[in-house]
Every structure is written in structure tokens, then in C-alpha cells.
Amino acid sequence: MKEIEQIMMRKDIRILHKKYKFPYHALARGLGVSENMIRRMASQEVIFLQTESHKKVKQNLLNLKKELQEAEEYKGFDDAMKTGLGLVSDMSIGDTDE
């Protein structure tokens, strides 16, 4: 049901804004809607999106969640150095294809 999905989407937008410090303009750009729409969704309980906007925000929010999950699981440069995962330092100095 579209209205229930939008309640969950609203909670996700609030989490992205408050916990992860995403500014509204960045959320709007990432979700493909206006900043005003994001601000209204985050601050009011009775705002519901039209079908086209709902589909766009839903899909982009799912993509953003996936990217955020990947970022949280990312070990970072320091861990990559410890494990030697395909870094330039793994190559011998002077190796060329010539």
C-alpha cells in the first residue's frame, strides 16, 4: 500500500537527515525531487506523494540504502593496506609492459 510505504520512506529520510547528517538539498538531489518536497515529507505526517514522485523516491531511496550499506561495510584504505588487496604497492617497482 502506497501510504504505508511512504510512512517508511519518511522515516528513512529522517534517519538520513538526522543520523547521517545528509542535508535536505543533497537528499532531494539524490532522490530526484525538490528540496521543498523532502522538507515537507520529513516534517509533516500527512504529506503523501503523487504516484510518479512516489515511484521515483522509492527507487532512489532503495539505491541510496544499498550505497549506504556498502559504505558502512567498507573497510577503508588502512585495512586494504594490511590485507594487500590489489593496491599499487603490490606491484614490483620497475615492472612495465614495455
Beta strands, then each sheet from edge to edge (+ up, - down):
end
